[in-house]
Amino acid sequence: MGSEEEDYNFVFKVVLIGESGVGKTNLLSRFTRNEFNHDSRTTIGVEFSTRTLTVDGHIVKAQIWDTAGLERYRAITSAYYRGAVGALLVYDITKHQTYDSVERWLKELYDHADASIVVMLVGNKCDLTDQAREVPAEEAKMYADSNGLLFTETSALDSTNVQLAFETILRDIYQKVLKNKAGGLKDNTVTLSKETTPSQSGAQQSGERKPCCQNA
């Protein structure tokens, strides 16, 4: 069995941000372990899981970081933006106040992260759309377009678009990294563990969960 450095080509750190209760933790567990916890508790501080995918023949290890949305934990989580190359900014489509805070979260992200970070606006809980939608998809999509963000709606409960959301942002990051390398730009936020291209290719590898890992 090879060393950890031999198991992947790139490490991409992606952060989940947004108000408490919008479903960030369940999005993380749905993507990395295909699990959903109806009794999910408020995140305290910072947690993360990993999953390995194959993008254009290169093995990409995604470190997905989940942070507490509650105000009292903000001071201890601001440093976790460092090194992030992607962010999912999540709101609850049934609670307009979580969408109203998107601009504040976006400002905090750009204050602490690299200016070139790839950001996706995610309207979660779309399985409840017929019951209590408060944020029209068209309104959120227009906001995303005007701010240069990717956009999708997801449901961690029934898995709608969860895989697609993460794959889309990881592919966007990957393409940006290749463009930077082609242009001779140094990218300090991405780890390239080896130059050789793995023989296998495809949409994805099996998921994995690591209790701890180095920061990218």
N, C-alpha and C positions, 0 to 999 in steps of 0.2 A: 504494500500500500504506500502510495507516495506521500510526501510531506504536504502540508496545507498549501504552501506556495505553488505546488504543482497541480492543484485541484481546480484552479480558475485562472482566467486571464485578467479580469478587471474586478475591482471592488467599487460599487457605487453606493454611497450613503444617501438614503432618502428619508426625509423626516415627515411625520404626520403632524399637522397643526390644525387648530380650530378650537371652538368652545367645548367645554365639558359636556358630555352626553350626546355628541353628534355621531358617535359610533366609530371613532378612530381605532380603538383597541380591537373591536370585532372585525374591522376591515383588515387589520394586521393579522389576526388569527385566521381569518378566512383565506387570505392569500398564502400565508406561510404554512398553515397546518390544515386548511379546509375545515375549520371548526367555527362554531358560533355559540357564544355563551349568553343565554337569556338573562343571567344574573351577573353580568359583567360589572365589576366594581370600578369606581373612579381610580384612574391611574395616579399613583403617588410617585412624583419625580419622573424618571425616564426608564422605559423598558425598550428592548428591541429583540427582533428575531431576524433570521436570515433565510434566504431561499436562492437557489442557484438555477439560472436559466441559460439557454444557449441562444445567442443573438448573432446571426450571420456567421455561424461557425466558431464564434468565440464564447467561452464560458464566462458568464457574468455572475458574480456573487452580489446579490442585493442585500444590503444591511438596511432594514426598515426600522426606524426609530419612532417610538410612540411617546409623546410628552403629555404631561398633565395639562388640561385646559383650564383648571381652576386658577384664579388670580393668585392665591396664596402660594402656589408652587412656581410661579413665573421666574422668581429670582434664581432658583436653582436649575432651571432648564435653559436659560438663554445661551449658555456656553455650548449647548449641544448642537446648535446650528453650524458650528465650525466644521468645515470639511464636507458639508452636505452639497451634493450636486443636483439634487432633486427634492421637491416638496409637494405633498398632497395637502391642499388647503381644503378642509372638510367642513361642510355645514349640513344642517338637517333641513330637508325641504319642507318639513311640517312646522318648523319654528323660525319665523322670519327674523327674530332677534339674533339667531346664530348666523344668518346671512348678513345682517347689518354689521356684524363685527369683522367681516371678511377684510375690509380695507385696513382695519387696525392690525390684523394678523399679517397682512401683506407688508405693511410698513415695518413691523417688527422683524419679519423675515429678511427684508432687504437691508435693514439696519445691521443685522448680525451675519448674514450669509454672503457668499460671493455673488457679485452682480450678475454673473452668467448662469445662475442656478435656474434649472428648468422647473416651472411651477404648473401644477394642474389643479384647477378648481373642481371640487367633487361635491355634488349634491347627493348626500346619502339618504337612505330609507325610502327609495323610490317605490318600494313595495307598498307603501302607504299612500300612494298618489291619489287614489280614488276616495280616500277617507278625509284627509286633512291637509292637502297641499297648501302651503302659504307662499312658496317661492316658485313662480313660473319658470320653467326651463328656459324659455326664450329670453327672459330678463337676465338670468345668470349667464347664459351663453353670450349675450351681447356685452356684458361686463367683462367676461373672460377675453373675448375678442379685442375689446378696446384696451385691455391691459397686457396683451401678449401672452395670455395664459392658455394652456390646454383646458378642455372642459369635458366632463361626462357626469352622468348620474348613475349611482350604484345602489345596490342593496346587499349589505353584509349578511342579512338574514337568508335571502334566497340565492345569493351569489351573483345576481345580475351585474354584469360589467366589471366585477372586481378584478378578475384575471386580466381583462382587457385594459383596465385603467393602469395597473402596474406595468404590464408589458409595454403599453404605449409610452409611458414616461421613461422607462428604462431604455427603450429603443431610441427615443429622442436624445437622451443623455449620451448613449453610445455613438450616435451619429455626430453629435457635437464634439465628442472626444476625438473622433477620427478626423473631423475638420480641423481641429486645433493641432493635431499631430501633423497633418498634411501641410498646415501653414507654418509649422515650426514653432508654435506657441507652447510654452511650458504650462502644463496643467498640474497644479499642486494638490488638487482635491481628489484625484483618481489614482488608484494603485494599479499598475500594470505588472502582474506577477511573472509573466513570461511572454516572449515574443512569438513562439511557435503556435501555429493554428492547430487546434485539436481536430482529429479526423472526423469526429461526429458532428452532425449538424441537425437542426430542427428547431421547433418552436420553443421547447423548454425541457429542462431536466426535472427530476423528481425534487420535491421540496425538502428542506432540511431546517432544523431549528438548533441554534447554538446558544448555550447559556451565556457565553461571553465571547467577545471577539475584539480584535484591535480596531481602533478607529481608523477609518480610511483617510 
